[in-house]
Amino acid sequence: RFSGTFVGNAESASPAAATSPPAVAAATLPAVPTIPVVPTIAGVPNTVAEGVLNPNEVKPPASGTRRARVLYDYEAADSTELALLADEMITVYSLPGMDPDWLIGERGNQKGKVPVTYLELLS
């Protein structure tokens, strides 16, 4: 215990009070429904705006594609990413609202997100 000059809550001294919220507070709080907000971008499927990329739904922009040389091997973390091999050439582009650290990469008929730091952007 501290001296009387220290102001504190007497209930917080017991371990049970510190670990469980008071039952009265839970009963008096109104239930507020939450509605998920999903940003959408005109012309871009919702799956991209939600961070989930379906490569079949993504189309390259009419302009703005670039060639890139892969600097390092990269293993895709999931099906939205494109695995890369060092020294290969791929086409890359960005989509509106996309994380600036990532680009969409294409190799043949394969598409997926690729990290910018693994690329040397050309033309």
C-alpha positions in Angstrom: 0.0 0.0 0.0 1.0 3.6 -0.8 0.7 6.6 1.5 -2.6 8.4 1.8 -1.5 11.2 -0.6 -1.9 8.7 -3.5 -5.5 8.7 -4.9 -6.6 5.4 -6.3 -9.6 3.1 -6.7 -10.1 0.8 -3.7 -11.7 -1.9 -5.8 -8.6 -2.2 -8.1 -6.7 -3.7 -5.2 -8.4 -7.1 -5.5 -7.3 -9.3 -8.4 -10.9 -10.3 -9.3 -11.9 -6.6 -9.8 -8.9 -5.9 -12.0 -9.5 -8.8 -14.4 -13.3 -8.7 -14.9 -15.4 -5.7 -15.8 -18.3 -4.7 -13.5 -21.5 -6.4 -14.5 -23.5 -3.2 -14.1 -21.5 -1.4 -16.9 -22.2 -4.2 -19.4 -25.9 -4.1 -18.5 -26.3 -0.3 -18.9 -24.4 0.1 -22.2 -26.7 0.3 -25.3 -26.2 -2.2 -28.0 -24.9 -0.4 -31.0 -24.9 -2.3 -34.3 -21.9 -1.9 -36.5 -22.0 -1.8 -40.2 -18.8 -2.7 -42.1 -17.7 0.0 -44.5 -16.2 -1.2 -47.7 -14.6 1.5 -49.9 -15.3 1.1 -53.6 -13.6 2.6 -56.6 -15.4 3.2 -59.8 -14.4 0.5 -62.4 -12.5 -1.6 -59.8 -14.1 -4.8 -58.4 -14.9 -4.8 -54.7 -12.6 -7.7 -54.2 -9.6 -5.4 -54.8 -10.9 -2.6 -52.6 -11.3 -5.2 -49.7 -7.7 -6.3 -50.1 -8.6 -9.6 -51.8 -7.3 -9.9 -55.3 -8.9 -12.2 -57.8 -6.5 -12.1 -60.7 -9.2 -13.0 -63.2 -11.2 -9.9 -62.3 -8.3 -7.4 -62.6 -7.6 -5.8 -65.9 -4.5 -3.7 -66.7 -5.1 0.0 -67.2 -5.2 1.2 -70.8 -1.9 3.1 -70.1 0.5 2.9 -67.2 1.9 -0.6 -67.6 5.7 -0.9 -67.2 8.2 -3.7 -67.6 10.2 -4.7 -64.5 13.1 -6.9 -63.8 12.8 -9.0 -60.7 15.8 -8.5 -58.3 15.2 -11.3 -55.8 13.3 -14.6 -55.6 9.9 -14.1 -53.9 7.6 -16.8 -52.7 3.9 -15.9 -52.8 2.2 -15.8 -49.4 -1.2 -16.7 -50.8 -3.2 -17.0 -54.1 -3.4 -13.2 -54.5 0.3 -12.8 -54.9 2.6 -13.8 -57.8 5.8 -15.8 -57.0 8.9 -14.3 -58.6 12.3 -15.6 -59.8 15.3 -13.3 -59.8 16.2 -11.8 -63.2 12.9 -12.6 -64.9 10.9 -9.8 -66.7 7.3 -9.1 -65.8 4.7 -6.4 -66.6 3.5 -4.3 -63.7 0.9 -1.7 -63.0 -0.9 -0.1 -60.1 -4.6 0.1 -59.4 -6.4 3.1 -57.7 -6.6 2.7 -53.9 -3.9 0.0 -53.9 -1.1 -0.1 -51.2 1.8 1.9 -52.8 4.3 -0.8 -51.7 2.7 -3.4 -54.0 2.0 -3.6 -57.8 0.0 -6.0 -59.9 2.4 -8.2 -61.8 1.7 -10.2 -64.9 3.8 -13.1 -66.4 2.0 -14.8 -69.3 -1.5 -15.6 -68.1 -0.5 -15.4 -64.4 -1.4 -12.3 -62.3 -0.9 -11.3 -58.7 0.4 -8.7 -56.3 4.2 -8.2 -56.1 6.2 -6.2 -53.7 7.8 -3.1 -55.3 11.1 -3.6 -53.3 11.7 -6.8 -55.3 11.6 -5.0 -58.6 13.7 -2.8 -60.8 11.2 -0.7 -62.8 12.2 -0.2 -66.4 10.6 1.7 -69.3 
